Amino acid sequence: MTLRWWCATCSLIPLALGTELLTAAPASSGPPSAFAIQWTARPASGGVTNYGVTITGVTERALRALQQSNWTVAQWQRLLRIEAEPEDGLSHLGQPAMLGSYRADSAGIHFQPQFPLLPRLTYRASFSPFQLPGGTPAPIVTSTFKLPARPPGPPTVVRQIHPSADILPENLLKFYLHFSAPMSGGHIYDHIHLRDQTGRAVDLPFLEIDEELWDPAMTRLTLFIDPGRIKREVKPLEDVGPALEKGKRYTLTIDTNWLDADARPLQAAFTKAFQVGPAWRTPIDVAQWKLAAPAAGSKDALSVRFPVPLDHALAQRLMWVVRGSGERVAGTIALADEERQWTFVPAQAWSGGAHRVAVQNNIEDLAGNNIGKAFEVDLFESVQPRLSNAVTYLEFGVR
């Protein structure tokens, strides 16, 4: 069984480290414990390494009971609690538990953090054997662990903010912030500012959620405009007004005092200036897309042009190429012309015959509109249900 939860103050940063196994001696006094806490390196998504915690010495009976249990988050926390110790040296008591998942198998009890550990922090694992099914009269076992500092590298910078266009729709849904190295999470909204053409800060423009939307490598942050400031006839929009207004200019600024994973400030502030145009409130119509087919035997790029820019991340993930047989074609995807052009370069030369561009229907434009469905719909309106993974195909021939 696996349980997951979020702790806003325990956002962790990924590091690429070697694999190793560290077993810490219990911090409890008295006779040696049969239980041991191991900090174990495990590969994580995004090409980084994560460290998890394994408890050994647990009886087979207790492990079987845990595997068959339907424990709540609170029950798991009482048994095995992982937390980051405060950097100010104050007591760790009262610190929230870290985000992660629990499971039990024949090898022991395992905890895996959602994000890899931060080198500057010390982490504490506390295992309470008396909380095991059936109870085990043994003292609490604790262990602390700290990653070694990484070799110094170049200062971290903001590489890009998407969408890259200079004119964005009034109902823009999100920004993507790309950094050159892993960043620190927590309190991100203290470092991001949206200002209008007069220099006035826009009040609460973003959807400020505890679950900061980082990629696994902590180098890309997804930043949503508050949907309540976008959808018409909803209270935030009526009371406060839109975050962005047609005809006005804005700047999105990233502060230099935002710390990266090594607790270093950004090399420089980054500002994206843009103008706001009319809202986009119609579904994506693939009939308006224009394909330029490559020649057989070449490695020329297949090009697909859109009338308006698409969501940068989704256009790279939710579009691919297949042969007439249905076999997926390996290759490299790129976006150009302010995300109005999608290109695909095959790994091998094009073979002649029928091909298709596959597009998952939940791909989005900059306003969150999908294929066949607008982002803004009446919640009481009957909407034809469809699977989010439905696919639309665009046919083309290679000659």
N, C-alpha and C positions, 0 to 999 in steps of 0.2 A: 504494500500500500504506500502511496506517495501523497504527501500533503505539502502545499506551498502557500506562503503568505508574504506580505510586504511590510518592510520596516523602512520608513522614509529616511531615518537618520543613519541607517546602516548600509547605504549604497556603497558598493565595493568596486574596485577598479581592476581590470584585467592586466596581468603581466605574463610575458612569455618567459617561462623558467624551465630548468631541467626537471626531469621526473626523479623523485626520491621519496623515501618513506621515513618519517620522523616519529619516534615514539617518545612521549614525554613521561617522566616519572610522576606519579600522583603527588599532589600537593598536600594531601591529608596527612595528619600525624598518626602515630600508632603503628601496628604491624603492617607489613606490605599487603596490598590489595591484590585479589585475583584478577581484577579488571585493569585494562590498560587503554589509554587514549592514544590513537595514532593519527598523525596529520599526514595525509597521503596526497601526492600530486596526481591529478587526473586530467586528461585532455578535455578541453571545452570547445564549444563552437566558436568560430571566428579565428581559429588557429592559435588560441591562447591556452595557457595552462591554469587550471583551478586546483585549489587544495580543499580536500574534504576531510571529515573526521570519521574515524571508525572506532567503535568500542568492541574490544575483544574480552574473552573470559566470561561471557554470558552463557548460561546453561541452554542446552538444546530445547528444553521445555519452555523456558521463557521466550526464546526466539520464535518458536512455533506459535506461541500465544500472540506475540506481536504481529506475526505475519497474518494471522486470522482476525486481528482486531480491527475495529473501525474507530481508531482514536481521533480525538479532536486535536487541534493545534495546541491548545492549552495542556493537554495530557502529554504530548510529545515534549513540550517545553519543560514540563516538570521533571521529565526523565533525563533529557539531554538538552542543555541550553548552551548556545554559542553566541558570544557577543563581542563587540569591539570595545576595548577599554578606552576610556576618555583620554584625549591627548593632553588635557590640562593636569593630569596626575591625580584628579579627584577619585573618589570611590566609584567602583564600577557598579555598585548596587543601584538598582533602578534603571539600568541601561536596558533598552528593548532588545529582544532577541533578533538575530540576523535572519534575513530572507533566505530561504532554501528549502530543501526537501529531505524527508526522512524515509528510510526503509529498513527492513530487517531481513536478513537471509541467514544461511547456515554459517557464514563467516563472522557475523556480528551485527551490530547496529550501525547504520551509516547516515551521515548528514552531509549534504552537498550544498554549498552556498550557491545562490543564484548568479553572483558575479565573483570573479577571482579576487583574491585578497590584495589589500593595499600595503605597499612595503613599509610605510612609515607608522602603521598601526600595530598594536599588540592585540592578539585575539585570545579569548579565554573560553575553554570548553569545561563545562561542569556536568558530571554524570552522577545521578542519584540512584544507586542500586535499589533502595527501598521503594522506588516508584515502579519497579518492574512488576509485571503480572505475578501475583502471588507474594510479592514483596521479598526482598533480600536484605537481611540485617547487616548492612555494611556502610561504612562512612562515605561521604561524597568524595569523588575523585575529580580533581581539577588539573588542567594543563594549560599553559600559555604558549603562544607561538608567534613569531615575528619573521616576516620575510626579509631576506637581505636586500639592501638598497641596490637598485639597478645602476649600471655604469652611466655616468652623465651623458646626455645627448643634446642635440640642438634644441633651442627653445621651442615650445609648442606654439603653433599659430592656427588661426582659423583659415582653412584652405578655401572654403567655398560655402555659400549659402544658396540653397535651392528653394523655390524656383529662381532661375537666373535671369528671367525676363525683367525689363525695366518698367513694364506696365502690367499690373496684376489686377485680377477681378476684385470687385468690392466684397464679394463673399469668398475670398481666399480662405482655404481650410487649414493649411499648415505650412511651416517652414522646416527645412532640414539644415542643421548646422553640422558642417564637416570640419574636424580637427586633425592636425598632422600627427598627433600622439594621443594616448589614452588620457582622459580627463577625470577629475574628481566629480562625484555626484553629490547631491544634497544642496539645497538652497540655490538651485540654478537660476531661479527667477530674480535673485538679487543682482545678477550679472547681465541680464538681458533687458533692453529698454526699447520701447517703440515710441517714437515722437512724431508729432505732426509737423507741418511746414513752418509753424510758428515756434517750434522748439518745445511745445508743451507735451508732457508725457501723457500718453493714452492710458486711461484708468483701466487696470485689470483686463488687458486685451487677450491674455492667454488662458487656456484651460489649465489651471494650476492643480495638478494631481500629484499625490504621493508617489505613484508608480512612474517615475521618470522614464521616458521612453528612449533608452540607450540601445544601441546595437551591442552584441556580445563583446566587442573590442573596446567599447566605451569611446569610440572616435566619431560616432554620428548620433546626434540628438534630434528626435522628432518633436517639433514644437507646434501644438495645435492652437489655432485661434478658437476662443470660446464659442462653441456652436450656438449658444444662446444669444450671441451678438451677431449671428449670421441669419438664422431662420426667422422669417417674418411671422408676426402675430404670436411671438413668445415673449414672456415678461421681461427678461433682461434687455432684449432689443427695444421694447417699448419704453422701459424705464430709463435705461442708460444710453441707448443709441448704438449704432454699429461701431465696431472697432476701427474699421476702415470706411472712408466715405469717398464716393466717386468724385473725381476732379481734384482731389487733394494729393499732396506729396507727403511722403513719410520716410523716416530713416529707422532701420533696425540696427541697434548698436550692441556689440559684445564688449564688455569691460576687460581691461587688462588684469584686474585683480582676481579674475577667475583662476583657480589653481588647477594644474594638471595632476596626473596621478603621482608625481614626485613632489607635490606641494610647491611647484614653481608657478609664478604668474605667467599669463600669456605674454608673448614677446611684444605684442602691440594690440591695440583695440582694432576692431573690425566693424565697418559700417556698410550696410547695404541701403542705398537710396532707391526709391521707386515711386511711381505714380499709380494712382488707383483709377481703373476704368469701370465700365458697367459690370453688373453682376452677371454670372453665367448660371442660368437656371434650367437648362435643357439637357437631356441625356446625351451621352456620347453616341454619335452616328458613324459607324465604321464605313458606311457607304461613301462618306466624304473623304476617306483616307486615300492617298494615292501611292501606289507601289511602283517602283522601278526595278524590274527584274534583271538579274545578272546574266551573263553569257555562260553556256555550258563549257566546261574545261577551264574556266577562269576561277580566280579567287576574289573576283570583284565583290563589292559590298551590295547586298540587298538593301534597298532604301524604302522606308515607309514615311510619308509626310502627313502631318495632322493639321487641321485648320487652326487649332489652338494648342498650346503646350499641355503635355500630360504630366502627371505626378512622376518626378524623377526616379524615385526608388521603385515604384510599382511598375513603371514601364520597362525597367530592366529585369524585373522578376517575373512578370505575368505575361510576357510575350516570348515566343520561341518559334522555331521553324521545324516542320516535319516534311518528309517525303510523302509521295502519294500512297506509299505502303503504310504510313503511320509512324515510321521510324524517325526518331528525333535527330536533327542534324547538329553536330557539335560545332561550336564557333564562338565568336566574341561579339558582344552587344555593346553599343555605344549610343549616346544621345548627343544631338547637336542642335544648333540654331534655336537656342533658348528652349530646349525640350520639345521643339516642333518636328524634329526629324529623328527617327529610330533607324539605326543601321546594324546590319549583321554581316560579319565576315566569317566565312566557313573555315574550319580547321583544315579541310581538304578541298580540292577543286570541286566546283559544282558538277554534279552529274545531270544529264539531260532528263527531261520529263516533268511530270506534275509535282508541284510542291504546294505547301500551305503555310501561311503565318497563323499560328494559334494565339488567340488573345483571350485570357480569362476575363469573364464579364465583370468582375469586380475591380478591374483597372479603373483608375480615376483621372479626371482632369484636375486642374488646380482648385476647383470649387467642390471637389468630392463627388461629382456626377459620374455615374457608371454607364456601361453600355445598356441602353434600354431603361434606365432608371435615374431620375434626377435626385440629387442629394436632399433637396428640400421637397418633402411630400407631406400632404395633410395626414396627420397621425390617425385620423378617423376615416380616411379614404380607403376604399378597398384596393389593395395593391396585389397584383398577380404574384404569388410566391414563386421564387426561383432559387435554385441552388447557387451558393456563392462561388462554387468552383465550376459553373457552367462555362463552356468555351465557345467562342465564335471563330470561324475559320475564314481566312482570306486566301482565295486560290490564285496561284500564279504558275506560269510555265517557264522552265529553263531550256533555252534552245541554243 
